[in-house]
Amino acid sequence: MSNHQKPIRSGFGARTTASEVLDGSDLHGKRAIVTGGHSGLGLETTKALAAAGAEVLVASRDQQAARYAIRDIPGASIGALDLSDLHSVRIFAERILARGQHIDMLINNAGIMACPETRVGPGWEAQFAVNHIGHFALTSLLLPLLEGGARVVSVSSAGHHNSPLRWDDMQFRKAYDKWLAYGQSKTANALFALQLDRLGRERGIRSFSLHPGKIFTPLQRHLTQAEMKGEGWLDDNGVPADPSFKNPTQGAATQVWAATSLQLDGLGGLYCEDCDVALRADEACEPFVGVMSYAVDLDEAERLWALSASMTGIDAFSDRR
């Protein structure tokens, strides 16, 4: 586990917005890719980076929705990407590689949560496939453009507290549980960031994962109002009832901070929350705060990387010495 997994007193917090993180920053000449950058936290991330001068490519499965969402954002463009389809991932990556332009920030933001049991590709559980495998393949294929100074940011979640990697039934062949499947995929995001940083730092690639906070976005599309009431998120009238929820621009702040902050120079492989490096969960005083030990375990991260490379047929570091 990383020795640096502890807060650095960034000066920001849970209510910091993405624009506040970038106040005074000049990102002209920087290029970013944001998966799902047309909706929810991704859209707020796109807006903030573009407002600071960055060129932002929004990678989206829904081209029509993406085109409409970014219509008034100077410096933003769109590219077709379906993370559930490795062929789509390869086509997207090939188009980016053909441009030959360095990528400064890759923000793996897109994801699905608590969906009904769904199988994609060769029968993979959809949340693991979209949230982790698709981003693993995308990042690996884009490696040549990330080398020489880039940050890769993977949006995990406090939902990772729900489940470690289920090595005995990773694809939920025995019995599907949508929250355990989501939790496993978010643990995978954190472990991916850890191993990518471990392998990529000598090539100038640093990697982080994060919990953005609780935010009402399209991510909840698969949840009923009754379920959200049961979680205490909504009251009996369907009105937000949990004061700990952030608004979308506050929710986007941590991924923007992880992608750009000079405070993180020289660091990597860390799990962040509330615009700071997170505590370990066993040091926190509240449930679902900090990072679980199994999500920052080097052996688990290495094992997951090997599995992901086997599943996709892609290993960007197979030639490492």
C-alpha positions in Angstrom: 0.0 0.0 0.0 1.1 3.6 -0.7 2.9 5.3 2.2 1.4 8.6 1.0 -2.3 7.6 1.5 -3.1 10.5 3.9 -4.5 14.0 3.5 -2.0 16.7 2.3 -4.2 19.7 3.6 -4.9 21.0 0.1 -6.9 23.9 1.4 -10.0 22.7 -0.5 -12.9 20.7 0.8 -16.3 19.0 0.2 -18.0 22.2 -1.0 -15.2 23.3 -3.3 -16.3 23.7 -6.9 -14.5 22.7 -10.0 -14.1 26.3 -11.1 -12.6 27.2 -7.7 -10.0 24.4 -8.0 -8.9 26.0 -11.3 -9.1 29.6 -10.2 -6.1 31.3 -11.6 -5.0 28.3 -13.7 -4.1 28.6 -17.3 -4.6 25.3 -19.2 -4.1 26.7 -22.7 -2.1 24.2 -24.8 -3.2 21.3 -22.6 -5.3 18.5 -24.0 -7.8 16.4 -22.0 -10.1 13.4 -22.8 -13.1 13.0 -20.5 -15.2 9.9 -21.0 -18.8 10.7 -20.4 -17.9 14.3 -20.5 -21.3 15.4 -21.8 -23.4 14.5 -18.7 -23.4 14.9 -14.9 -20.0 15.3 -13.4 -18.3 14.7 -16.7 -20.1 17.8 -18.2 -19.0 19.9 -15.3 -15.5 18.7 -15.7 -15.5 19.5 -19.4 -16.9 23.0 -18.7 -14.2 23.7 -16.0 -11.3 22.5 -18.0 -12.4 24.3 -21.2 -13.0 27.5 -19.3 -9.4 27.3 -18.1 -8.2 27.0 -21.7 -7.8 23.3 -22.2 -8.8 21.5 -25.4 -11.3 18.8 -24.2 -12.4 15.8 -26.2 -15.6 14.4 -24.9 -15.8 10.6 -25.4 -19.4 9.6 -25.5 -21.6 6.7 -26.6 -24.6 9.1 -27.3 -23.3 11.4 -29.9 -26.5 13.4 -30.3 -26.7 14.1 -26.6 -23.0 15.0 -26.4 -23.2 17.3 -29.3 -26.1 19.2 -27.7 -24.5 19.3 -24.3 -21.2 20.9 -25.4 -22.7 23.1 -28.1 -21.8 26.3 -26.2 -18.4 25.1 -24.8 -15.5 26.6 -26.7 -12.6 24.2 -27.0 -14.7 21.0 -26.6 -15.3 18.4 -29.2 -16.8 14.9 -29.3 -15.7 11.4 -30.2 -17.7 8.2 -30.4 -16.9 5.7 -27.6 -18.9 2.8 -26.2 -16.9 1.4 -23.2 -19.0 -1.8 -23.3 -17.7 -2.7 -26.7 -13.9 -3.3 -27.1 -14.2 -2.8 -30.8 -15.5 0.7 -30.2 -12.7 1.4 -27.8 -10.1 0.3 -30.3 -11.6 2.4 -33.1 -11.7 5.5 -30.8 -8.1 4.9 -29.7 -6.9 4.4 -33.3 -8.4 7.8 -34.3 -6.7 9.6 -31.4 -3.4 7.8 -32.0 -3.5 8.9 -35.7 -3.5 12.5 -34.6 -0.3 12.0 -32.7 -1.0 14.7 -30.2 0.1 14.3 -26.6 -2.7 13.9 -24.0 -2.1 15.7 -20.7 -5.2 14.5 -18.9 -7.3 11.4 -19.3 -10.3 11.4 -17.0 -12.0 8.1 -16.9 -15.3 9.5 -15.7 -18.1 7.5 -17.5 -19.8 4.7 -15.6 -23.0 2.9 -14.7 -24.4 2.1 -11.3 -26.7 -0.5 -9.8 -28.1 -1.5 -13.2 -30.2 -4.7 -13.7 -28.2 -7.7 -14.5 -26.7 -7.1 -18.0 -24.1 -9.0 -20.0 -21.9 -7.4 -22.6 -19.1 -8.7 -24.8 -18.3 -12.3 -24.1 -20.8 -12.4 -21.2 -19.1 -10.0 -18.9 -21.0 -8.4 -16.1 -21.8 -4.9 -17.4 -20.7 -2.7 -14.4 -17.3 -4.4 -14.3 -17.0 -4.2 -18.1 -18.0 -0.6 -18.5 -16.5 0.9 -15.4 -13.3 -0.9 -15.4 -12.5 -3.1 -18.4 -13.4 -0.4 -21.0 -11.3 2.2 -19.3 -8.4 -0.3 -18.8 -8.4 -1.0 -22.6 -8.8 2.7 -23.5 -5.9 3.9 -21.2 -3.7 1.0 -22.4 -4.2 1.8 -26.1 -3.6 5.5 -25.6 -0.4 4.9 -23.6 2.0 6.3 -26.4 0.2 9.6 -26.2 0.3 9.7 -22.4 4.0 9.1 -22.0 6.1 12.1 -21.2 3.9 13.8 -18.7 0.2 12.9 -18.2 -2.3 12.3 -15.4 -4.9 9.6 -15.7 -7.8 10.0 -13.3 -10.3 7.2 -12.6 -13.6 8.0 -10.9 -14.1 5.4 -8.3 -16.6 5.8 -5.4 -17.2 5.2 -1.7 -19.3 2.4 -3.1 -16.0 0.4 -3.3 -16.6 -0.2 0.5 -19.4 -2.6 -0.6 -17.1 -5.2 -2.1 -13.5 -6.2 -2.8 -12.7 -8.1 -6.0 -14.7 -11.3 -6.0 -12.1 -13.6 -7.4 -14.4 -16.6 -7.0 -17.2 -15.1 -9.0 -16.1 -11.9 -10.6 -18.8 -12.0 -13.3 -21.6 -12.9 -10.8 -22.5 -16.2 -12.5 -24.0 -17.6 -9.2 -26.2 -14.7 -8.1 -26.3 -11.1 -9.2 -26.3 -8.3 -6.7 -26.3 -4.9 -8.3 -24.7 -3.1 -5.4 -22.0 -5.7 -4.9 -21.3 -5.5 -8.6 -21.0 -1.8 -8.5 -18.8 -1.9 -5.4 -16.5 -4.4 -7.1 -16.2 -2.2 -10.2 -15.3 0.8 -8.1 -12.7 -1.2 -6.2 -11.3 -2.1 -9.6 -11.0 1.6 -10.5 -8.9 2.3 -7.5 -6.7 -0.8 -8.0 -6.2 0.1 -11.7 -5.1 3.6 -10.8 -2.6 2.1 -8.3 -1.1 -0.3 -10.7 -1.0 2.1 -13.6 0.9 4.6 -11.5 3.3 1.8 -10.4 4.0 0.8 -14.0 3.8 4.2 -15.7 5.6 6.6 -13.5 9.0 5.9 -15.2 7.3 7.0 -18.4 6.0 10.2 -16.9 2.4 8.9 -16.3 0.9 9.5 -12.9 -2.5 8.1 -11.9 -5.1 8.8 -9.3 -8.6 7.5 -8.3 -11.3 9.3 -6.3 -14.6 9.4 -4.7 -16.5 12.4 -6.1 -19.1 12.5 -3.3 -22.8 11.8 -3.4 -24.5 13.8 -6.2 -27.8 13.6 -8.0 -26.9 12.9 -11.7 -28.0 10.5 -14.4 -25.9 7.9 -12.7 -29.1 7.1 -10.6 -31.1 6.3 -13.7 -31.5 2.7 -12.6 -32.8 3.5 -9.1 -36.5 3.9 -8.2 -37.7 6.8 -6.1 -38.6 4.2 -3.4 -35.0 2.9 -3.4 -33.6 6.4 -3.0 -36.1 7.1 -0.2 -35.0 3.9 1.5 -31.4 5.1 1.3 -32.4 8.4 3.0 -31.5 10.4 -0.1 -35.1 11.6 -0.7 -38.0 12.4 1.6 -41.6 11.2 1.2 -42.2 13.9 -1.3 -39.3 13.0 -3.4 -37.2 16.0 -2.3 -33.5 15.6 -1.6 -33.2 15.0 2.1 -29.5 14.2 2.7 -27.5 17.4 3.4 -24.2 15.6 2.6 -25.1 15.5 -1.2 -23.1 17.9 -3.4 -24.2 19.7 -6.4 -22.6 18.6 -9.8 -19.9 21.2 -9.9 -18.8 20.4 -6.4 -18.9 16.7 -7.4 -16.6 17.4 -10.3 -14.1 19.3 -8.2 -12.1 16.3 -7.0 -11.5 14.8 -10.4 -10.5 18.3 -11.7 -8.2 18.7 -8.8 -6.6 15.3 -9.3 -6.1 16.0 -13.0 -4.5 19.4 -12.6 -3.2 20.3 -9.1 0.4 21.1 -8.6 0.0 19.9 -5.0 0.0 16.3 -6.4 3.3 16.7 -8.3 5.6 13.8 -7.5 2.7 11.7 -6.1 0.5 9.0 -7.7 -1.4 5.9 -7.1 -3.6 7.6 -4.5 -7.3 7.5 -3.8 -8.7 11.0 -3.2 -11.9 12.6 -1.9 -13.1 16.1 -1.2 -10.2 17.6 -3.2 -7.5 16.0 -1.0 -5.8 12.7 -0.6 -8.1 10.4 1.4 -7.5 8.7 4.7 -7.4 4.9 5.0 -10.9 3.8 6.0 -9.6 2.2 9.2 -8.4 5.7 10.3 -11.7 7.4 9.5 -14.4 8.0 12.1 -17.4 7.6 9.7 -18.7 4.8 7.5 -18.0 5.0 3.8 -15.2 7.5 4.3 -11.6 6.9 3.1 -10.2 4.0 1.1 -10.5 0.4 2.1 -7.2 -1.5 2.4 -8.2 -4.0 -0.3 -8.6 -1.1 -2.8 -4.9 0.0 -2.3 -3.4 -3.4 -2.1 -0.4 -3.8 -4.4 -0.9 -7.6 -4.8 -4.5 -7.2 -5.7 -3.7 -4.4 -8.1 -1.1 -6.5 -9.9 -3.4 -9.5 -10.1 -6.3 -7.4 -11.5 -4.0 -5.9 -14.1 -3.0 -9.4 -15.3 -6.6 -10.5 -15.4 -7.6 -7.3 -17.4 -4.8 -7.8 -19.9 -5.9 -11.4 -20.4 -9.6 -10.4 -20.8 -8.9 -7.7 -23.4 -5.7 -9.0 -25.0 -4.1 -5.7 -24.3 -1.1 -5.2 -22.0 0.6 -1.8 -22.6 3.5 -2.7 -20.4 4.2 -6.2 -21.6 7.6 -5.0 -22.9 8.6 -3.5 -19.5 12.0 -4.5 -18.1 
